[in-house]
């Protein structure tokens, strides 16, 4: 099946601050498809912020909610999904993502992620004594997991979101991946 115009879903993965939401919105707009940001969907459904979910349910509770939502969203046709950065920590999530869509890793180095996120207080995992070191630690932990399931890796260090969308569109030209007809 050639996936140049329609796929079950395009799934953006990568670290916090990689640009998944911004790139995802633009990619969906260009393709004329629905866009869903997992974190924003969780906020809309629960009525509270991600930090509040972490405070009440812990990271484990947040990850359970995230997994259920991911299962639901990846069952949709013609959608671009921006996942949370830690979605790849669960092997079941990685298997689901690899099975249900074209997985696009926005690869951004730690020093760029730090610059993009250092003033953002809505990132619970960065509310530590040394957030810069935490970003490096998370990146080292997650990068192999992102690469394990990525069909396409996009260099997100140079250029803005439009440049990343252009890279994605170019990579998708003639891209083939066997995808199931149903989830």
C-alpha positions as CSV (number, residue, x, y, z in Angstrom):
1,X,0.0,0.0,0.0
2,X,1.5,3.4,-0.9
3,X,0.9,5.9,1.8
4,X,1.5,9.2,0.0
5,X,-2.0,10.5,0.5
6,X,-3.7,8.5,3.2
7,X,-2.6,6.2,6.0
8,X,-4.2,4.8,9.1
9,X,-2.2,7.4,11.1
10,X,1.0,9.3,11.3
11,X,2.4,9.2,14.8
12,X,5.0,11.7,16.0
13,X,7.3,10.6,18.8
14,X,10.2,12.4,20.5
15,X,11.2,14.2,23.6
16,X,9.4,17.0,25.3
17,X,10.2,20.1,23.4
18,X,10.9,18.3,20.2
19,X,8.1,20.1,18.4
20,X,5.6,17.2,18.1
21,X,2.5,19.5,18.7
22,X,3.6,22.3,16.4
23,X,4.9,20.0,13.6
24,X,1.8,17.7,14.0
25,X,-0.6,20.6,13.6
26,X,1.1,21.8,10.5
27,X,1.4,18.3,9.0
28,X,-2.3,17.6,9.6
29,X,-3.3,21.0,8.1
30,X,-1.2,20.3,5.0
31,X,-2.7,16.8,4.6
32,X,-6.2,17.9,5.4
33,X,-6.5,15.4,8.3
34,X,-7.4,15.5,12.0
35,X,-4.7,16.3,14.5
36,X,-4.7,15.0,18.1
37,X,-2.2,15.8,20.8
38,X,-2.3,13.1,23.5
39,X,-1.5,15.5,26.3
40,X,-4.1,18.0,25.2
41,X,-6.7,15.3,24.8
42,X,-6.0,14.0,28.4
43,X,-6.3,17.6,29.7
44,X,-9.6,18.0,27.9
45,X,-11.0,14.7,29.1
46,X,-9.9,15.0,32.7
47,X,-10.4,18.8,33.1
48,X,-7.1,19.1,34.9
49,X,-3.5,19.8,33.8
50,X,-0.8,17.1,33.3
51,X,1.0,18.2,36.6
52,X,-2.3,17.7,38.5
53,X,-2.7,14.2,37.0
54,X,0.9,13.5,38.1
55,X,0.2,14.9,41.6
56,X,-3.0,12.9,42.1
57,X,-2.2,9.6,40.3
58,X,1.6,9.7,39.9
59,X,3.4,9.0,36.7
60,X,2.0,5.4,36.7
61,X,-1.6,6.7,36.7
62,X,-0.8,9.2,33.9
63,X,0.9,6.5,31.8
64,X,-2.2,4.2,32.2
65,X,-4.5,7.0,30.9
66,X,-2.0,7.8,28.1
67,X,-2.0,4.1,27.0
68,X,-5.8,3.9,26.9
69,X,-6.0,7.2,24.9
70,X,-3.3,6.0,22.5
71,X,-5.2,2.8,21.8
72,X,-8.3,4.9,21.0
73,X,-6.6,7.5,18.8
74,X,-4.5,5.0,16.8
75,X,-7.7,3.2,15.8
76,X,-8.8,6.3,13.8
77,X,-8.2,6.7,10.1
78,X,-6.5,9.8,8.6
79,X,-5.1,11.3,11.7
80,X,-1.8,12.9,12.8
81,X,-1.0,12.2,16.5
82,X,1.5,13.9,18.7
83,X,2.3,11.6,21.6
84,X,3.8,12.4,25.0
85,X,7.5,12.0,25.2
86,X,7.4,9.0,27.6
87,X,4.8,7.0,25.6
88,X,7.6,4.7,24.4
89,X,8.5,3.5,27.9
90,X,5.8,0.9,27.8
91,X,6.6,-2.0,25.5
92,X,2.9,-2.5,24.7
93,X,2.7,1.1,23.6
94,X,5.7,0.6,21.3
95,X,4.1,-2.4,19.8
96,X,0.8,-0.6,19.3
97,X,2.5,2.4,17.6
98,X,4.6,0.2,15.3
99,X,1.6,-1.8,14.3
100,X,-1.0,0.9,13.7
101,X,0.8,3.7,11.9
102,X,3.8,5.3,10.4
103,X,6.0,6.4,13.3
104,X,8.0,9.6,12.9
105,X,10.7,10.4,15.4
106,X,11.5,14.1,15.8
107,X,15.1,13.7,16.8
108,X,16.3,16.9,18.7
109,X,19.5,17.0,20.7
110,X,19.4,17.5,24.5
111,X,20.9,21.0,24.4
112,X,18.2,22.2,22.0
113,X,15.5,20.5,24.2
114,X,16.8,22.3,27.2
115,X,16.6,25.7,25.5
116,X,13.0,25.0,24.4
117,X,11.8,23.7,27.8
118,X,13.8,25.5,30.5
119,X,11.1,28.1,31.3
120,X,8.1,25.7,31.0
121,X,6.7,24.9,34.5
122,X,4.1,22.5,33.1
123,X,6.6,19.6,32.6
124,X,6.4,17.5,35.8
125,X,9.5,15.4,35.0
126,X,11.6,18.6,34.9
127,X,10.6,19.8,38.3
128,X,13.8,18.6,39.8
129,X,17.0,20.2,41.2
130,X,18.9,19.9,37.9
131,X,16.4,19.9,35.0
132,X,19.1,20.1,32.3
133,X,20.7,16.9,33.6
134,X,17.2,15.3,33.7
135,X,16.7,16.1,30.0
136,X,20.0,14.5,29.2
137,X,19.1,11.5,31.3
138,X,15.6,11.1,29.7
139,X,17.0,11.6,26.2
140,X,19.7,8.8,26.8
141,X,17.0,6.5,28.1
142,X,14.4,7.2,25.4
143,X,16.4,7.7,22.2
144,X,17.0,4.0,21.7
145,X,13.3,3.3,22.2
146,X,12.2,6.0,19.8
147,X,14.6,4.6,17.2
148,X,13.4,1.0,17.8
149,X,9.9,1.8,16.4
150,X,10.6,4.8,14.1
151,X,9.8,4.3,10.5
152,X,11.2,7.8,9.8
153,X,13.7,9.8,11.7
154,X,13.6,13.6,11.2
155,X,16.5,15.8,12.2
156,X,14.9,18.5,14.4
157,X,18.1,20.4,15.3
158,X,18.1,22.9,12.4
159,X,15.3,24.8,10.9
160,X,11.8,25.4,12.3
161,X,8.6,23.4,12.3
162,X,8.0,24.1,8.6
163,X,11.4,22.6,7.7
164,X,10.5,19.5,9.7
165,X,7.2,19.1,8.0
166,X,8.9,19.4,4.7
167,X,11.3,16.7,5.7
168,X,8.4,14.5,6.7
169,X,6.5,15.1,3.5
170,X,9.6,14.2,1.5
171,X,10.2,11.0,3.5
172,X,6.5,10.0,3.0
173,X,6.7,10.2,-0.8
174,X,6.5,6.7,-2.0
175,X,6.8,5.4,1.5
176,X,5.3,1.9,1.9
177,X,4.5,0.1,5.1
178,X,2.0,-2.7,5.5
179,X,-0.7,-1.5,7.8
180,X,-3.7,-3.4,9.1
181,X,-7.1,-2.5,7.7
182,X,-8.5,-2.5,11.2
183,X,-6.9,-1.9,14.6
